[in-house]
Amino acid sequence: MRAVLDKLNRAKTRFMTPIMLLVMALLVLCEYRYNVDLLNSISDSLTSPEEAEALSQRGKLLASFGMTWALFRNPAFRFRHVLTGLAFLAALTTGGYFALDTLYARAIDRLPPDIKVMGYNLMFYRHDLLKGDLEDPDIPSVREEPVIGKIFMGAFPIV
């Protein structure tokens, strides 16, 4: 085990830049996939609350890891052992995830009741537009204009 750790530590300094680039490329790909899934869920009337919650959790995890990687990747590489650096990043990512989760919950809890009711009504209005129960001349249908419709559904509160 000691020999394996020594090899990892020697490789750490030699391959630091490629490792950093690989992790950043993977992070970009995960963010891309998350954003595509988010746009699809926003423009799909069949998205279940469980799917929306899972997507929310994935977004918080990606945000947490992305912030941790951006702020603490260099200190993580300075640890003597590779596993210590990985544990450091994992601990910060986990802490960041729980901090974001708590922050989001508190922000939503502190919204005034009238804002919550407006959000609830807006969600059902968008749902009815997606199902085709309602029509709005200012908002293109996702069925007729898949790309533009999804963009409008993604920016729905602004529209």
Accessible surface in RSA format (square Angstrom, percent):
REM  Atomic radii and reference values for relative SASA: ProtOr
REM  Chains: A
REM  Algorithm: Lee & Richards
REM  Probe-radius: 1.40
REM  Slices: 20
REM RES _ NUM      All-atoms   Total-Side   Main-Chain    Non-polar    All polar
REM                ABS   REL    ABS   REL    ABS   REL    ABS   REL    ABS   REL
RES MET A   1   161.67  83.7 118.26  78.3  43.40 103.3  98.52  83.8  63.15  83.7
RES ARG A   2   136.13  57.2 130.58  66.6   5.55  13.2  69.94  95.6  66.19  40.1
RES ALA A   3    67.06  61.7  59.33  91.6   7.73  17.6  64.13  90.3   2.93   7.7
RES VAL A   4    84.47  55.6  84.36  76.4   0.11   0.3  84.47  73.4   0.00   0.0
RES LEU A   5    28.65  16.0  28.63  20.5   0.02   0.0  28.63  20.1   0.02   0.0
RES ASP A   6    49.51  34.7  47.47  47.2   2.04   4.8  11.60  27.3  37.90  37.8
RES LYS A   7   135.41  66.1 131.19  80.5   4.22  10.0  75.14  67.6  60.27  64.2
RES LEU A   8    73.53  41.0  71.78  51.4   1.75   4.4  72.26  50.7   1.27   3.4
RES ASN A   9    26.21  18.1  21.75  21.0   4.45  10.7  16.88  40.6   9.33   9.0
RES ARG A  10   153.18  64.3 143.12  73.0  10.06  23.9  77.58 106.0  75.60  45.8
RES ALA A  11    33.24  30.6  29.86  46.1   3.38   7.7  32.84  46.2   0.40   1.1
RES LYS A  12    21.17  10.3  18.47  11.3   2.70   6.4  14.37  12.9   6.80   7.2
RES THR A  13   103.76  73.8  82.16  83.3  21.60  51.5  66.33  89.1  37.43  56.6
RES ARG A  14   185.10  77.7 154.84  78.9  30.26  72.0  56.59  77.3 128.51  77.9
RES PHE A  15    83.97  42.0  83.97  52.0   0.00   0.0  83.97  50.9   0.00   0.0
RES MET A  16    66.19  34.3  65.90  43.6   0.29   0.7  53.33  45.3  12.86  17.0
RES THR A  17    85.59  60.9  83.94  85.1   1.65   3.9  52.27  70.2  33.32  50.4
RES PRO A  18    70.50  51.4  63.35  57.8   7.14  26.0  66.97  55.3   3.53  21.9
RES ILE A  19    66.60  37.9  65.84  49.1   0.75   1.8  66.60  48.0   0.00   0.0
RES MET A  20    21.95  11.4  21.95  14.5   0.00   0.0  10.97   9.3  10.98  14.6
RES LEU A  21   106.05  59.1 101.70  72.8   4.35  10.9 102.20  71.8   3.85  10.4
RES LEU A  22   108.87  60.6 104.94  75.1   3.93   9.9 108.35  76.1   0.51   1.4
RES VAL A  23    33.32  21.9  32.75  29.7   0.57   1.4  32.92  28.6   0.40   1.1
RES MET A  24    65.79  34.1  65.02  43.0   0.76   1.8  43.35  36.9  22.44  29.7
RES ALA A  25    51.15  47.0  42.58  65.7   8.57  19.5  49.92  70.3   1.23   3.3
RES LEU A  26    95.07  52.9  94.99  68.0   0.08   0.2  94.99  66.7   0.08   0.2
RES LEU A  27    28.99  16.1  25.39  18.2   3.60   9.0  28.36  19.9   0.63   1.7
RES VAL A  28   100.37  66.0  98.59  89.3   1.77   4.3  99.77  86.7   0.60   1.6
RES LEU A  29   110.80  61.7 107.69  77.0   3.11   7.8 108.01  75.9   2.80   7.5
RES CYS A  30    61.47  46.5  56.01  62.5   5.45  12.8   8.16  20.7  53.31  57.5
RES GLU A  31    57.57  33.1  57.57  43.6   0.00   0.0  26.80  51.8  30.77  25.1
RES TYR A  32   137.48  64.2 131.94  75.1   5.53  14.4  95.24  71.6  42.23  52.1
RES ARG A  33   117.40  49.3 117.40  59.8   0.00   0.0  51.08  69.8  66.31  40.2
RES TYR A  34    35.61  16.6  35.61  20.3   0.00   0.0  15.31  11.5  20.31  25.0
RES ASN A  35    77.73  53.6  72.93  70.5   4.80  11.6  25.37  61.0  52.36  50.6
RES VAL A  36    43.61  28.7  41.42  37.5   2.19   5.3  43.50  37.8   0.11   0.3
RES ASP A  37    33.82  23.7  30.36  30.2   3.46   8.2  12.31  29.0  21.51  21.5
RES LEU A  38    61.48  34.2  61.48  44.0   0.00   0.0  61.48  43.2   0.00   0.0
RES LEU A  39    62.70  34.9  61.62  44.1   1.09   2.7  62.44  43.9   0.26   0.7
RES ASN A  40    55.13  38.0  52.86  51.1   2.27   5.5  23.50  56.6  31.63  30.6
RES SER A  41    27.33  23.1  17.10  22.8  10.24  23.6  15.27  32.5  12.06  16.9
RES ILE A  42    36.80  20.9  31.14  23.2   5.66  13.6  35.21  25.4   1.59   4.3
RES SER A  43     9.66   8.2   0.59   0.8   9.08  20.9   0.00   0.0   9.66  13.5
RES ASP A  44    66.92  46.9  58.07  57.8   8.85  20.9  14.77  34.8  52.15  52.0
RES SER A  45    23.30  19.7  12.72  17.0  10.58  24.4   1.20   2.6  22.09  31.0
RES LEU A  46   151.25  84.2 129.68  92.8  21.57  54.2 133.80  94.0  17.46  47.0
RES THR A  47    38.24  27.2  15.68  15.9  22.56  53.8  13.79  18.5  24.45  37.0
RES SER A  48    35.52  30.0  31.09  41.5   4.44  10.2  31.07  66.2   4.45   6.2
RES PRO A  49   107.25  78.2  94.99  86.6  12.26  44.6 102.06  84.3   5.19  32.3
RES GLU A  50   128.15  73.6 119.14  90.1   9.00  21.4  70.61 136.6  57.53  47.0
RES GLU A  51   100.48  57.7  92.22  69.8   8.25  19.6  42.85  82.9  57.62  47.0
RES ALA A  52    49.62  45.6  43.02  66.4   6.61  15.0  44.76  63.0   4.86  12.9
RES GLU A  53    94.42  54.2  91.80  69.4   2.63   6.3  46.19  89.3  48.24  39.4
RES ALA A  54    62.80  57.7  50.85  78.5  11.95  27.2  57.77  81.4   5.03  13.3
RES LEU A  55    16.16   9.0  13.78   9.9   2.38   6.0  15.62  11.0   0.54   1.5
RES SER A  56    41.81  35.3  32.16  42.9   9.64  22.2  25.67  54.7  16.13  22.6
RES GLN A  57    46.28  25.9  45.10  33.0   1.17   2.8  35.44  75.4  10.83   8.2
RES ARG A  58    85.83  36.0  80.81  41.2   5.02  11.9  50.24  68.7  35.59  21.6
RES GLY A  59    11.43  14.1   0.00   N/A  11.43  14.1   6.60  18.1   4.83  10.8
RES LYS A  60    16.50   8.0  14.80   9.1   1.70   4.1   3.14   2.8  13.36  14.2
RES LEU A  61    92.37  51.4  92.37  66.1   0.01   0.0  92.37  64.9   0.01   0.0
RES LEU A  62    21.13  11.8  20.69  14.8   0.43   1.1  21.07  14.8   0.06   0.2
RES ALA A  63    36.25  33.3  28.58  44.1   7.67  17.5  35.79  50.4   0.47   1.2
RES SER A  64     0.77   0.6   0.00   0.0   0.77   1.8   0.25   0.5   0.52   0.7
RES PHE A  65    57.12  28.6  57.12  35.4   0.00   0.0  57.12  34.6   0.00   0.0
RES GLY A  66    16.57  20.4   0.00   N/A  16.57  20.4  12.42  34.1   4.15   9.3
RES MET A  67    93.41  48.4  89.92  59.5   3.49   8.3  52.30  44.5  41.11  54.5
RES THR A  68     8.36   5.9   6.36   6.5   1.99   4.7   1.47   2.0   6.88  10.4
RES TRP A  69     9.87   4.0   9.87   4.8   0.00   0.0   9.87   5.3   0.00   0.0
RES ALA A  70    65.38  60.1  44.15  68.1  21.23  48.3  44.61  62.8  20.78  55.0
RES LEU A  71   126.12  70.2 103.03  73.7  23.09  58.0 105.48  74.1  20.64  55.5
RES PHE A  72    73.29  36.7  73.29  45.4   0.00   0.0  73.29  44.4   0.00   0.0
RES ARG A  73    59.22  24.9  58.95  30.1   0.27   0.6   1.68   2.3  57.54  34.9
RES ASN A  74    66.37  45.8  63.98  61.8   2.39   5.8  11.04  26.6  55.33  53.5
RES PRO A  75    48.39  35.3  44.03  40.1   4.35  15.8  45.04  37.2   3.35  20.8
RES ALA A  76     6.30   5.8   2.62   4.0   3.68   8.4   2.85   4.0   3.45   9.1
RES PHE A  77    30.03  15.0  20.25  12.5   9.78  25.5  21.42  13.0   8.61  24.7
RES ARG A  78   183.91  77.2 151.55  77.3  32.36  77.0  65.78  89.9 118.13  71.6
RES PHE A  79    68.65  34.3  63.46  39.3   5.19  13.5  68.05  41.3   0.60   1.7
RES ARG A  80   181.03  76.0 162.49  82.8  18.54  44.1  71.33  97.5 109.71  66.5
RES HIS A  81    47.14  25.8  46.34  32.2   0.80   2.0  31.57  32.5  15.58  18.1
RES VAL A  82    29.89  19.7  26.67  24.1   3.22   7.8  28.80  25.0   1.09   3.0
RES LEU A  83    84.63  47.1  80.84  57.8   3.80   9.5  81.13  57.0   3.51   9.4
RES THR A  84    60.88  43.3  55.44  56.2   5.44  13.0  40.58  54.5  20.30  30.7
RES GLY A  85     3.43   4.2   0.00   N/A   3.43   4.2   3.43   9.4   0.00   0.0
RES LEU A  86   101.71  56.6  97.02  69.4   4.69  11.8  97.42  68.4   4.29  11.5
RES ALA A  87    61.11  56.2  50.04  77.2  11.07  25.2  57.14  80.5   3.97  10.5
RES PHE A  88    55.21  27.6  49.27  30.5   5.94  15.5  54.73  33.2   0.49   1.4
RES LEU A  89    16.12   9.0  15.75  11.3   0.37   0.9  16.12  11.3   0.00   0.0
RES ALA A  90    57.24  52.6  48.77  75.3   8.47  19.3  56.28  79.3   0.96   2.5
RES ALA A  91    66.17  60.8  49.67  76.6  16.51  37.6  58.18  81.9   8.00  21.2
RES LEU A  92    57.72  32.1  52.19  37.3   5.52  13.9  53.50  37.6   4.21  11.3
RES THR A  93    14.59  10.4  14.59  14.8   0.00   0.0  13.90  18.7   0.69   1.0
RES THR A  94    70.28  50.0  67.28  68.2   3.00   7.1  45.33  60.9  24.95  37.7
RES GLY A  95    40.42  49.8   0.00   N/A  40.42  49.8  34.71  95.3   5.70  12.8
RES GLY A  96    22.06  27.2   0.00   N/A  22.06  27.2  19.72  54.1   2.34   5.2
RES TYR A  97    42.06  19.6  42.06  23.9   0.00   0.0  25.45  19.1  16.61  20.5
RES PHE A  98   115.92  58.0 114.96  71.2   0.96   2.5 115.28  69.9   0.64   1.8
RES ALA A  99    61.64  56.7  48.17  74.3  13.47  30.6  57.52  81.0   4.12  10.9
RES LEU A 100    23.70  13.2  23.18  16.6   0.52   1.3  23.56  16.5   0.14   0.4
RES ASP A 101    46.63  32.7  46.03  45.8   0.59   1.4   0.93   2.2  45.70  45.6
RES THR A 102    65.10  46.3  60.31  61.1   4.79  11.4  39.65  53.3  25.45  38.5
RES LEU A 103   110.84  61.7 108.28  77.5   2.56   6.4 110.61  77.7   0.23   0.6
RES TYR A 104   100.05  46.7  98.33  55.9   1.72   4.5  64.35  48.4  35.70  44.0
RES ALA A 105    52.53  48.3  44.58  68.8   7.96  18.1  51.99  73.2   0.55   1.4
RES ARG A 106   138.02  58.0 136.85  69.8   1.17   2.8  28.65  39.2 109.37  66.3
RES ALA A 107    56.52  52.0  44.09  68.0  12.43  28.3  52.94  74.6   3.58   9.5
RES ILE A 108   104.94  59.7 104.89  78.1   0.05   0.1 104.94  75.6   0.00   0.0
RES ASP A 109   102.11  71.5  83.78  83.4  18.32  43.3  22.72  53.5  79.38  79.2
RES ARG A 110   187.40  78.7 157.40  80.2  30.01  71.4  62.33  85.2 125.07  75.8
RES LEU A 111    73.66  41.0  67.78  48.5   5.88  14.8  68.64  48.2   5.01  13.5
RES PRO A 112    67.34  49.1  61.41  56.0   5.93  21.6  67.34  55.6   0.00   0.0
RES PRO A 113   105.60  77.0 103.76  94.6   1.84   6.7 105.43  87.0   0.17   1.1
RES ASP A 114    89.59  62.8  82.13  81.7   7.46  17.6  43.63 102.7  45.96  45.8
RES ILE A 115    73.10  41.6  71.25  53.1   1.85   4.5  71.25  51.3   1.85   5.0
RES LYS A 116    87.27  42.6  75.79  46.5  11.48  27.3  49.34  44.4  37.93  40.4
RES VAL A 117    86.26  56.8  84.67  76.6   1.60   3.9  86.25  74.9   0.02   0.0
RES MET A 118   119.56  61.9 114.08  75.5   5.48  13.0  95.02  80.8  24.55  32.5
RES GLY A 119    37.54  46.3   0.00   N/A  37.54  46.3  30.91  84.8   6.63  14.8
RES TYR A 120   126.24  58.9 120.11  68.3   6.14  16.0  89.49  67.2  36.76  45.3
RES ASN A 121    86.88  59.9  80.58  77.9   6.30  15.2  27.74  66.8  59.15  57.2
RES LEU A 122    64.71  36.0  61.12  43.7   3.59   9.0  64.07  45.0   0.64   1.7
RES MET A 123    91.48  47.4  87.56  57.9   3.92   9.3  49.18  41.8  42.29  56.0
RES PHE A 124    91.27  45.7  91.17  56.5   0.09   0.2  91.27  55.3   0.00   0.0
RES TYR A 125    79.02  36.9  75.32  42.9   3.70   9.6  62.42  46.9  16.60  20.5
RES ARG A 126    54.31  22.8  54.31  27.7   0.00   0.0   0.82   1.1  53.49  32.4
RES HIS A 127    58.63  32.0  57.15  39.7   1.49   3.8  44.28  45.6  14.35  16.7
RES ASP A 128    42.20  29.6  42.20  42.0   0.00   0.0   0.63   1.5  41.57  41.5
RES LEU A 129    21.92  12.2   8.29   5.9  13.63  34.3   8.48   6.0  13.44  36.2
RES LEU A 130    19.45  10.8   6.75   4.8  12.70  31.9   9.58   6.7   9.87  26.5
RES LYS A 131    95.03  46.4  77.96  47.8  17.07  40.6  36.03  32.4  59.00  62.8
RES GLY A 132    40.03  49.4   0.00   N/A  40.03  49.4  14.10  38.7  25.93  58.1
RES ASP A 133    93.18  65.3  59.84  59.6  33.34  78.8  25.03  58.9  68.16  68.0
RES LEU A 134    73.95  41.2  68.57  49.1   5.37  13.5  71.43  50.2   2.52   6.8
RES GLU A 135   162.94  93.5 133.26 100.8  29.68  70.7  50.26  97.2 112.68  92.0
RES ASP A 136    32.40  22.7  23.55  23.4   8.85  20.9   3.47   8.2  28.93  28.9
RES PRO A 137   137.82 100.4  93.61  85.3  44.21 160.7 107.45  88.7  30.37 188.7
RES ASP A 138   109.26  76.5  92.06  91.6  17.20  40.7  26.22  61.7  83.04  82.8
RES ILE A 139    17.90  10.2   8.35   6.2   9.55  23.0   8.55   6.2   9.35  25.4
RES PRO A 140    36.03  26.3  23.35  21.3  12.68  46.1  35.28  29.1   0.75   4.7
RES SER A 141    42.67  36.1  30.40  40.6  12.28  28.3  29.92  63.7  12.75  17.9
RES VAL A 142    28.59  18.8  22.78  20.6   5.80  14.0  22.78  19.8   5.80  15.7
RES ARG A 143   162.76  68.3 131.24  66.9  31.52  75.0  74.51 101.8  88.25  53.5
RES GLU A 144   140.15  80.5 113.20  85.6  26.95  64.2  42.10  81.4  98.05  80.1
RES GLU A 145    80.91  46.5  80.36  60.8   0.55   1.3  16.10  31.1  64.81  52.9
RES PRO A 146    75.78  55.2  75.63  68.9   0.15   0.5  75.78  62.6   0.00   0.0
RES VAL A 147   108.74  71.6 105.39  95.4   3.35   8.1 107.56  93.5   1.19   3.2
RES ILE A 148    83.54  47.5  82.77  61.7   0.76   1.8  82.83  59.6   0.71   1.9
RES GLY A 149     0.00   0.0   0.00   N/A   0.00   0.0   0.00   0.0   0.00   0.0
RES LYS A 150    60.52  29.5  60.52  37.1   0.00   0.0  24.59  22.1  35.94  38.3
RES ILE A 151    98.23  55.9  94.30  70.3   3.93   9.5  96.51  69.5   1.72   4.7
RES PHE A 152    61.55  30.8  60.42  37.4   1.13   2.9  61.45  37.3   0.10   0.3
RES MET A 153     3.69   1.9   3.69   2.4   0.00   0.0   3.69   3.1   0.00   0.0
RES GLY A 154    32.15  39.6   0.00   N/A  32.15  39.6   9.13  25.0  23.02  51.6
RES ALA A 155    34.63  31.8  29.91  46.2   4.73  10.8  34.14  48.1   0.50   1.3
RES PHE A 156     8.36   4.2   4.90   3.0   3.46   9.0   4.90   3.0   3.46   9.9
RES PRO A 157    92.64  67.5  63.96  58.3  28.68 104.3  64.70  53.4  27.93 173.6
RES ILE A 158   156.63  89.1 127.38  94.9  29.25  70.5 133.92  96.4  22.71  61.6
RES VAL A 159    83.62  55.0  26.08  23.6  57.55 138.7  45.64  39.7  37.99 103.0
END  Absolute sums over single chains surface
CHAIN  1 A    11118.4       9772.8       1345.6       7563.0       3555.4
END  Absolute sums over all chains
TOTAL         11118.4       9772.8       1345.6       7563.0       3555.4
